[in-house]
Amino acid sequence: MNAIAGTYLEQIVVDVRSRVDELPEATSSRASNRARRSLVESILAVRERDMLAVIGEVKRRSPSVGSIREQVDPVSQATAYRDAGAAGISVLTERDHFGGSIEDLDVVSRVVDIPVLCKDFIVDERQLDLAVDAGASAALLIAAIHDDTTLDSLIRASHARGLEVLLEVHDEPELQRALATGADVIGINNRDLRSFAVDLAVSERLARIAVGAGRPIVAESGVRSRADAARMRAAGVDAILVGEALMRASDPGRAVREFSTVESSSEVIA
């Protein structure tokens, strides 16, 4: 935690911990009676078609840009992504800083037949229980928040509940730690959660190291155009997780299709 002291990320984590303390005790045997689909398999299926997998995000706001679409209907947004061929749906459930809720995740998972990722600042197994109850297929964990012991414990706890893990990193030390874990998917966040600065070169640099590790690689944050998507594909990632650009798009389905069909060259959405 020392690495995030005094940063935006630390404040978010402090606020999340205060809410988690109000939740019931965790239940390691938690299981969902809803169908759960594999994010790994979904990403790999798109890759086999020689396309870039897109994980579309339902995201109301963020500390870096403020309001995006506060009044979004999560079901309509998610089904637009699904119908356009998205490999999965990411639902931001953090309340205070991103305007999300576990209810958004619940309603989305009930209507789509593709994997749903619970994207939050997970610090406790009780949040995994909420994700399972809401029908998530996978949970996002952030390497910067945890030491190795806690990270390993949360990955094991996720797997015990039937959840795949997308483990998010931002620099090479975090990536090396992630590759030593049992995480199912490696997420490379182009946004530094300590400062919120965005640089697509982060994925270009780290993907070269992660390729060949036998796990799908997802580039997160900063993809706003076909040129950005093509740049990420050229970097060797298997998927991109896109929130703001899709939330602001007048036709999010069209944007998903155009991102997923990019070649490894410079292109721009018209």
Buried (B, 14 or more C-beta within 10 A) or exposed (E): EEBBEEBBBBBBBEBBEEBBEEEEEBBEEBEBEBEBBBBBEBBBEBBEEEBBBBBBBBBBBBBBEEEBBEEBEBBEBBBBBBEBBBBBBBBBBBBEBBBBBBEBBBBBBEBBEBBBBBBBBBBBBBBBBBBBBBBBBBBBBBBBBBEEEBBBEBBBBBBBBBBBBBBBBBBEEBBEBBBEBEBBBBBBBBBBBBEBEBBBEBBBBBBEBBBEEEBBBBBBBBBBBBBBBBBBBBBBBBBBBBBBBBBEBEEBBEBBBBBBBBEBEEBEBE
